[in-house]
Amino acid sequence: MFFYWLSIETCYICFIKKTIFHTAQKPLSAQALRRQVMTLQLAANQRVAQLSHHIREEKKLATANRALTKENEVLAKDVLKAYTTNRKLQQKNEQQHTQIEELQEALRIARLPRNSSNSSRPPSTDLYKPARNTNNSLREKTGKKTGGQPGHSGSTLLFNGLTADRTIQHAADFCEACGNDLSKSDMVRQAIRQVIDIPSPSYVITNHITCKKVCSCGHGNHGSFPSHVKGPVSYGPGIEAIVVNLSNRQYLPYDRLSTLMGDLYGINISEGTIANILDRFEQKASVVYEHIRRQVFASPVVGSDETGSKVNGHTHWFHTYQNPEWTFIGYHASRGAEARDAFYPAGLPNSILVTDCLAMQLSTPAKKHQVCMPHLLRELNAMEQEYPRRQWPVQMKALIKDAQDLKNKEYTHRQVEQIERRFRKLLRVDQSRAPGKIAPFWKRMIKHADKVFTFLHHENVPPDNNGSERAIRNVKVKQKVSGQFKSEKGARQYAVGRSIIDTANKQGKNVHQVLVQIALLVPK
C-alpha cells in the first residue's frame, strides 16, 4: 500500500513539472505564477496529508487484520477441537448404544429359566418343575401311560411257605350265641395270615480266650487270637460294616449314626470311635480299592465324570471312572490333569472314554473318546431358546437326536455315513460370528468331530454318560446331608468306601457281607 501511494506522488510531481514547463512557454506575470505555484503546493500538501492518513489507516488495518487472523486461527482451532470432541461423543454414543443392545440381549437371555433340560444343572436344583416341551425335552414321549404296562409281571408280598418262627392261634373262648365255654372244644383251622417283622436287634458278646497245651515232649503250645481281635475289648467286623454302610451308603452324619447305634442296637459308640472305625476300614480296604482301579483301567469302555464338594470350607473334587461292573471314585484337590494323573498316570490307552466336554477329560490319553450326547442337547436347547431365529442349533439338535434313535435299533454302516455326512455339512456352515455360545460350540464340534459319533461304530459304547453321573451323584447327596467333609482324610475314606459299595451293588452282591469280609482283613 505504501508503494502504491508513493508511485501516485511521483506521478503527481512529474505532472506539476510538466505543467510549469508548459506554462513557462506562455508569458505569465510573477503574481500569477506565484498563485499557481502556491495552488500546486497546496494540492501537493493535501495529497501528502492524504497519503499519510492512508498510510496510518493502512497500518491500523494491517494491525486489525493480524488480530483478526490470530483470532481466526484460534477460532479454527476451537472449531477443530469441537469437531473432534463431537466425533468422539458420536463414537461414544454409538458404543453405548451397542452396549445397551448387548446388555438388553444378555438380560433377555439371563431371564430365560435355567433348569435341567437346557443346562448341566441337576433336576434337584430346579426351582419349579419345567413345563414339558417336546422340542426341548431330552426324554421323548412313548405314547404309553404311566405305571405298569399291560402284560407286566407285577410283584407283591408273597406268602412264605417256610416254617414260621412263631405261630399264634386265634379262637373264640365263649359261644357268641349261647355263651357256653369253648376252651376245651376242638379247633378247626379256617384262615391264615402272615406277618413279617424284624425283632429288636441286640449285640452279641464273644469272649476270645487263648489256651495253652503242653505236648508230651514238654513243650508248651500257646493259642493265638484272630487277626481282627486286637485289644482287650474291641468292636467286631459286623459293627464296622454297619458303621461304614450307614456313613457312606446311607449318608448319616456321625452324630445321627451314633444315636441310631444306641437306639437300635444298644451300643453307645462315640463320634471319635466312628472316625477311628472308618479310618481302619480305609486301611483294610486299600487292596480292594486298588483292585477296582486296575479293573477299570483294563476295561474296554470307561465312563468318567467329576463333581465338586466342600472340604473344610474349600472346593475339592471327586472323580469317578466306571463301567457296568466296577466303580472307582477318587478324591483330589484338583479338577484338572493333576487329579487324572494321580489316578491314571498313563491315561486309559486300552479304553474308549465316555465323558462330557471338559478339556481335561478330552485330553486324557485313550483308545477313543465319546462325548456325552445329552450334554450337547442341553446346550443346543439353551441356544434354541436364546436365539429362536437361528436354524443351525435346531438342525444340529435334530441330527444328534436322529443318531441316538439310530443307536436304539438295527442300523447299517451306510446309515452311519449319512449321519456323519450331515454332521460335516453343518460344520461347514460358518458360525464364527454367531451370537452367544453358538460360535464356541461350533468351534468345539470342529475340534472334536471325531469324538461325537463313536458310539455308532462300537456296540458297547453308550451315547451318554449317565452311568458316571449316577456314580458321582452320591457325593452331592452326602454333602447336602452333612454340609461338607471336615478333612481330606474323611473325603478319601468316603471315596474308598463308596467305590466298594457301588461295585458290590453293580455285581449283585450283598453289600453288608462284602463290608464284613473287608473288615476281617488285616490293614497294611
C-alpha positions in Angstrom: 0.0 0.0 0.0 2.9 2.4 0.9 4.5 1.8 -2.5 1.2 2.4 -4.3 0.8 5.9 -2.8 4.5 6.6 -3.4 4.1 5.9 -7.1 1.0 8.2 -7.2 3.0 11.0 -5.5 5.9 10.6 -8.0 3.4 10.8 -10.9 1.9 13.9 -9.4 5.2 15.7 -9.0 6.0 14.9 -12.7 2.7 16.4 -13.7 3.5 19.6 -11.8 6.8 19.9 -13.5 5.3 19.4 -16.9 2.6 22.0 -16.1 5.2 24.5 -15.0 7.2 23.7 -18.1 4.3 24.3 -20.5 3.1 27.3 -18.6 6.6 28.8 -18.8 6.3 28.9 -22.5 3.5 31.4 -22.1 4.1 34.8 -20.7 2.8 34.9 -17.1 3.0 37.6 -14.6 5.0 36.9 -11.4 2.0 37.1 -9.3 0.0 34.7 -11.3 2.9 32.4 -11.3 3.2 32.5 -7.5 -0.5 31.8 -7.2 -0.3 28.8 -9.5 2.8 27.5 -7.6 1.1 28.0 -4.3 -2.1 26.2 -5.6 0.1 23.4 -6.8 2.0 23.2 -3.5 -1.3 23.3 -1.5 -2.6 20.5 -3.7 0.6 18.6 -3.1 0.4 19.1 0.6 -3.1 17.9 0.6 -2.0 14.8 -1.3 0.8 14.2 1.1 -1.6 14.6 4.1 -4.0 12.2 2.4 -1.1 9.8 1.8 0.0 10.0 5.4 -3.6 9.4 6.5 -3.9 6.4 4.2 -0.6 5.0 5.5 -1.8 5.4 9.1 -5.1 3.8 8.2 -3.3 1.0 6.4 -1.2 0.3 9.5 -4.3 0.2 11.6 -6.0 -2.1 9.1 -2.9 -4.3 9.0 -2.8 -4.5 12.8 -6.5 -5.3 12.9 -6.0 -7.8 10.1 -3.3 -9.5 12.1 -5.5 -9.6 15.2 -8.4 -11.0 13.1 -6.0 -13.5 11.6 -4.9 -14.7 15.1 -8.5 -14.7 16.3 -9.4 -16.7 13.2 -6.7 -19.2 13.9 -7.9 -19.6 17.5 -11.5 -20.0 16.3 -10.3 -22.5 13.7 -8.6 -24.5 16.5 -11.7 -24.3 18.6 -13.8 -25.5 15.7 -11.4 -28.4 15.1 -11.4 -29.2 18.8 -15.2 -29.0 18.9 -15.4 -31.2 15.7 -13.0 -33.8 17.3 -15.0 -33.7 20.6 -18.2 -34.1 18.7 -16.8 -37.0 16.8 -15.6 -38.7 20.0 -19.1 -38.1 21.5 -20.7 -39.7 18.5 -18.4 -42.7 18.7 -19.1 -43.0 22.4 -22.8 -42.7 21.8 -22.6 -45.5 19.2 -20.6 -47.6 21.6 -23.0 -47.0 24.4 -25.9 -47.8 22.1 -24.3 -51.1 21.0 -23.5 -51.8 24.7 -27.1 -51.2 25.6 -28.3 -53.5 22.9 -25.9 -56.2 24.1 -26.9 -55.7 27.7 -30.6 -55.9 26.8 -29.9 -59.1 24.9 -27.9 -60.5 27.8 -30.7 -59.6 30.2 -33.2 -61.3 27.9 -31.1 -64.4 27.9 -30.5 -64.2 31.7 -34.2 -64.1 32.3 -34.7 -67.3 30.4 -35.3 -70.1 33.0 -32.3 -72.4 33.5 -33.2 -75.9 34.5 -32.1 -79.5 34.0 -33.5 -79.5 30.4 -31.3 -76.7 29.0 -28.2 -76.7 31.2 -26.0 -79.0 33.2 -27.9 -78.3 36.4 -29.2 -81.4 38.2 -33.0 -81.8 38.5 -32.8 -81.2 42.3 -31.8 -77.6 41.6 -34.9 -76.8 39.6 -36.9 -74.1 41.5 -40.0 -75.2 39.7 -40.9 -78.2 37.6 -40.3 -77.0 34.0 -43.3 -77.4 31.6 -42.8 -80.4 29.4 -41.8 -79.3 25.9 -41.4 -81.9 23.2 -38.9 -79.7 21.4 -36.6 -79.2 24.4 -37.1 -82.3 26.5 -34.4 -84.9 26.2 -36.9 -87.6 27.1 -39.3 -88.2 24.3 -42.9 -89.4 24.7 -43.5 -93.1 24.1 -47.3 -92.9 23.8 -47.6 -95.3 26.8 -49.5 -94.5 30.0 -47.6 -94.1 33.2 -47.2 -97.1 35.6 -47.2 -100.8 34.8 -47.9 -101.8 31.2 -50.3 -104.5 30.1 -48.7 -107.9 30.4 -46.2 -106.6 33.0 -45.5 -109.3 35.7 -46.1 -107.4 38.9 -44.7 -108.3 42.2 -46.3 -108.2 45.7 -45.6 -109.5 49.2 -46.0 -113.3 48.8 -46.8 -115.9 51.5 -43.7 -117.5 52.8 -44.1 -121.3 52.9 -41.2 -121.9 55.2 -41.7 -122.9 58.8 -42.8 -119.8 60.8 -40.7 -118.7 63.7 -43.8 -118.2 65.8 -47.4 -119.3 65.4 -50.4 -117.7 67.2 -53.8 -119.3 67.0 -56.9 -117.1 67.4 -60.1 -118.8 68.6 -63.3 -117.9 70.5 -63.4 -118.7 74.2 -67.2 -118.4 74.5 -70.1 -119.1 72.2 -71.4 -115.9 70.6 -75.0 -117.4 70.6 -75.5 -119.1 74.0 -72.4 -118.1 75.9 -71.1 -121.7 76.6 -67.4 -122.2 77.4 -65.5 -123.3 74.3 -62.0 -123.5 75.8 -61.9 -127.3 75.7 -63.6 -127.7 72.3 -61.7 -128.9 69.3 -60.4 -126.2 66.8 -60.6 -126.4 63.0 -58.2 -124.1 61.1 -60.1 -121.7 58.8 -57.8 -118.9 57.5 -54.2 -117.9 57.9 -52.5 -114.6 57.6 -48.7 -114.0 57.8 -46.8 -111.0 59.3 -43.2 -110.5 58.5 -41.4 -108.3 61.1 -37.9 -107.6 62.5 -37.2 -108.3 66.1 -35.4 -105.7 68.2 -31.7 -106.5 67.4 -29.2 -106.9 70.1 -25.4 -107.2 70.0 -23.5 -110.4 70.7 -20.5 -110.5 73.0 -17.8 -113.1 72.1 -15.0 -113.9 74.6 -11.8 -114.9 72.8 -9.6 -117.0 75.2 -6.2 -118.3 74.3 -5.3 -121.7 75.8 -2.1 -123.5 76.5 -1.4 -127.1 75.6 1.6 -129.0 76.8 3.0 -131.6 74.5 4.3 -135.0 75.7 7.7 -133.6 74.9 7.2 -131.0 77.5 6.8 -128.0 75.1 4.1 -125.5 75.9 1.9 -124.5 72.9 0.0 -121.3 73.2 -3.1 -120.4 71.1 -3.3 -117.1 69.3 -6.0 -114.5 68.8 -7.6 -114.0 65.4 -6.1 -111.2 63.4 -9.0 -108.9 63.8 -9.1 -109.2 67.6 -6.6 -106.5 68.6 -7.3 -105.1 72.0 -8.8 -106.3 75.3 -12.2 -105.0 74.1 -13.0 -104.1 70.5 -15.8 -103.9 68.1 -16.2 -106.7 65.6 -16.4 -106.7 61.8 -20.2 -106.6 61.8 -20.3 -103.3 63.7 -17.5 -101.9 61.4 -19.5 -102.9 58.4 -22.7 -101.3 59.7 -20.9 -98.1 60.5 -19.3 -97.9 57.0 -22.7 -98.7 55.4 -24.6 -96.1 57.4 -22.0 -93.4 56.9 -21.1 -94.0 53.2 -24.3 -95.5 51.7 -27.0 -94.1 54.0 -25.2 -90.7 54.3 -25.7 -90.5 58.1 -23.5 -87.8 59.9 -21.5 -89.0 62.9 -24.0 -87.7 65.5 -27.0 -89.3 64.0 -25.1 -92.5 63.3 -24.1 -92.7 67.0 -27.7 -92.1 68.1 -29.0 -94.8 65.7 -26.5 -97.3 67.0 -27.6 -96.6 70.6 -31.4 -96.7 69.8 -31.3 -99.7 67.5 -28.6 -101.9 69.0 -28.0 -100.5 72.4 -24.4 -99.8 71.6 -23.2 -96.4 72.9 -20.5 -95.5 70.3 -18.8 -92.1 70.3 -18.2 -89.9 67.2 -14.4 -90.4 67.7 -14.8 -94.2 67.6 -16.8 -93.9 64.4 -14.0 -91.9 62.9 -11.5 -94.5 64.0 -13.6 -97.3 62.5 -13.8 -95.5 59.2 -10.0 -94.9 59.3 -9.3 -98.6 60.0 -11.7 -99.7 57.2 -9.9 -97.5 54.7 -6.6 -99.1 55.5 -8.1 -102.6 55.3 -9.8 -101.8 52.0 -6.8 -100.3 50.2 -6.1 -103.7 48.4 -9.7 -104.0 47.2 -9.7 -100.3 46.2 -6.6 -100.8 44.1 -8.0 -103.9 42.5 -11.1 -101.9 41.5 -8.9 -99.2 40.0 -7.0 -101.8 37.9 -10.1 -103.5 36.7 -11.4 -100.1 35.4 -8.1 -99.5 33.7 -8.4 -102.8 31.8 -12.0 -102.1 30.8 -12.7 -101.7 27.0 -15.2 -98.9 27.8 -14.9 -96.4 30.7 -17.2 -93.5 31.7 -15.7 -90.6 33.6 -17.1 -87.6 35.4 -16.3 -85.3 38.3 -18.1 -83.1 40.8 -17.1 -80.5 43.4 -17.5 -80.8 47.1 -16.7 -78.7 50.1 -13.8 -80.0 52.2 -13.0 -77.9 55.2 -14.5 -74.8 53.5 -12.6 -75.3 50.2 -13.9 -76.7 46.9 -12.2 -80.0 46.1 -13.2 -82.7 43.6 -14.4 -86.3 43.4 -13.6 -88.1 40.2 -15.2 -91.3 39.0 -14.1 -93.9 36.4 -16.6 -96.6 35.9 -18.1 -99.4 33.8 -21.2 -101.6 34.2 -19.3 -103.8 36.8 -16.8 -101.6 38.5 -16.9 -98.1 40.0 -13.7 -96.3 41.1 -14.2 -92.9 42.9 -11.1 -90.9 43.7 -10.7 -87.7 45.8 -8.3 -84.9 44.8 -8.0 -81.2 45.5 -7.7 -80.5 41.7 -10.2 -80.9 39.0 -7.8 -81.0 36.1 -4.9 -83.1 34.8 -3.2 -83.3 38.1 -6.0 -85.4 39.5 -6.2 -87.6 36.4 -2.5 -88.3 36.6 -2.8 -89.2 40.2 -5.4 -91.9 39.4 -4.3 -93.0 35.9 -0.8 -91.6 35.1 -0.8 -93.2 31.7 -4.4 -92.4 30.9 -6.7 -95.1 29.6 -4.9 -96.3 26.5 -6.9 -99.5 26.2 -10.3 -97.9 26.7 -12.9 -95.9 24.9 -13.5 -93.0 27.3 -17.1 -91.6 27.6 -17.1 -88.1 29.1 -18.5 -84.6 29.0 -16.6 -81.8 27.2 -14.3 -80.9 30.0 -10.8 -80.2 28.5 -9.1 -82.4 31.0 -11.3 -85.4 30.0 -10.9 -84.8 26.3 -7.1 -84.6 26.6 -6.9 -87.9 28.5 -4.9 -90.5 26.5 -7.4 -93.1 25.4 -8.1 -95.5 22.6 -11.0 -93.3 21.5 -13.3 -90.7 23.0 -17.1 -90.3 23.1 -18.7 -87.1 24.3 -22.0 -87.2 26.1 -24.9 -86.5 23.8 -27.4 -85.3 26.4 -24.8 -82.6 27.4 -24.7 -81.4 23.8 -28.5 -81.5 23.5 -28.9 -79.4 26.7 -26.5 -76.8 25.3 -28.4 -76.7 22.0 -31.7 -76.4 23.9 -30.4 -73.3 25.6 -29.2 -71.8 22.2 -32.6 -72.5 20.6 -34.4 -70.7 23.4 -31.9 -67.7 23.5 -31.8 -67.3 19.7 -35.1 -68.7 18.2 -34.4 -67.3 14.8 -31.1 -69.3 14.4 -31.6 -72.5 12.5 -28.1 -74.0 13.0 -28.7 -75.2 16.6 -32.1 -76.6 15.6 -30.5 -78.6 12.8 -27.7 -79.8 14.9 -30.1 -80.9 17.6 -32.2 -82.8 15.1 -29.1 -84.6 13.8 -28.0 -85.7 17.3 -31.5 -87.0 18.1 -31.5 -88.9 14.8 -28.2 -90.5 15.8 -29.5 -91.5 19.2 -32.6 -93.0 17.6 -30.4 -94.9 15.2 -28.5 -96.4 18.2 -31.7 -97.9 19.6 -32.4 -100.1 16.5 -30.6 -102.2 14.0 -28.7 -100.0 11.6 -26.2 -100.3 8.7 -22.9 -98.7 8.0 -24.5 -96.6 5.2 -26.9 -95.0 7.7 -23.9 -94.1 9.9 -22.2 -92.5 6.9 -25.3 -90.4 6.2 -25.4 -89.2 9.8 -21.7 -88.2 9.6 -22.2 -86.6 6.2 -24.9 -84.4 7.6 -22.7 -83.5 10.5 -19.8 -82.5 8.3 -22.2 -80.4 6.2 -23.4 -78.5 9.3 -19.8 -77.9 10.4 -19.1 -76.3 7.0 -21.7 -73.6 7.7 -19.6 -70.7 9.2 -20.8 -69.8 12.7 -17.8 -67.8 13.8 -19.9 -64.6 14.0 -22.9 -66.3 15.6 -24.1 -64.7 18.9 -23.8 -66.1 22.3 -22.4 -69.7 22.8 -23.2 -70.8 19.3 -19.7 -69.9 17.9 -17.7 -71.6 20.7 -19.9 -74.7 20.4 -19.4 -74.8 16.6 -15.6 -74.4 17.1 -15.6 -77.2 19.7 -17.5 -79.5 17.4 -14.9 -78.9 14.6 -12.1 -79.6 17.0 -13.6 -82.8 18.4 -15.6 -84.0 15.4 -14.0 -87.5 15.8 -15.5 -87.8 19.3 -19.1 -87.2 18.6 -20.4 -90.4 16.9 -18.0 -93.0 18.2 -21.0 -94.8 19.8 -22.3 -95.6 16.3 -19.2 -97.6 15.4 -19.0 -99.6 18.7 -21.9 -101.6 20.0 -20.8 -101.4 23.7 -20.3 -97.6 23.7 -23.3 -95.7 25.0 -24.2 -92.2 23.6 -24.5 -90.8 27.1 -22.5 -90.6 30.3 -25.4 -91.3 32.6 -23.6 -94.2 34.4 -20.8 -91.8 35.5 -23.3 -89.2 36.6 -25.2 -91.8 38.7 -21.9 -93.0 40.2 -20.8 -89.5 41.3 -24.2 -88.1 42.3 -24.0 -89.7 45.8 -21.3 -87.1 46.7 -23.8 -84.3 46.3 -26.3 -86.2 48.5 -23.6 -86.7 51.1 -22.8 -83.0 51.1 -26.4 -82.0 51.3 -26.9 -84.1 54.4 -23.6 -83.3 56.2 -22.8 -79.9 54.7 -19.2 -80.7 54.0 -16.3 -83.0 54.7 -14.3 -81.7 57.6 -11.0 -83.1 56.5 -9.2 -84.5 53.4 -8.9 -87.8 55.3 -12.7 -88.0 55.6 -13.1 -87.3 51.9 -10.6 -90.1 51.0 -12.4 -92.5 53.3 -15.7 -91.8 51.7 -14.2 -92.3 48.2 -12.8 -95.7 49.1 -15.9 -96.9 50.9 -18.3 -95.7 48.2 -16.2 -97.3 45.4 -16.5 -100.7 47.2 -20.2 -100.3 47.9 -21.2 -99.2 44.4 -19.1 -102.0 42.9 -20.8 -104.6 45.1 -24.2 -103.2 44.0 -23.3 -103.5 40.4 -22.2 -107.1 40.8 -25.3 -108.0 42.7 -23.5 -108.8 45.9 -24.8 -108.3 49.5 -23.2 -105.0 50.5 -23.1 -105.8 54.2 -21.5 -109.2 53.7 -18.8 -107.6 51.4 -18.1 -104.9 54.0 -17.9 -107.6 56.8 -15.3 -109.6 54.7 -13.2 -106.5 54.2 -13.4 -105.6 57.9 -11.9 -109.1 58.7 -8.8 -108.2 56.7 -5.5 -107.0 58.3 -4.6 -103.5 57.3 -1.2 -102.9 55.7 
